[in-house]
Amino acid sequence: MESIMAIDQYGTTYHDLGKHPRKELLDRLGASNAQRMFVDTKSGETKHVGYVIRDQWLRLYRVTEWKK
């Protein structure tokens, strides 16, 4: 089982964002606009890692079940 969660810069978590995390975050935060958030890797690539919605910087994470 896999799901997507977001953590903002204050440590607030948003769980079970489904297949469309941007839309779900906009609904939960009562916003209508989201900007993509990017980071640069050590190899020089740029990766999309989340969204900026209003004053919150939300980084997305894929959550999977731990199996040994």
Helices and strands as residue ranges (DSSP letters): E 2-7, E 13-14, H 21-29, E 35-40, E 46-53, E 56-64
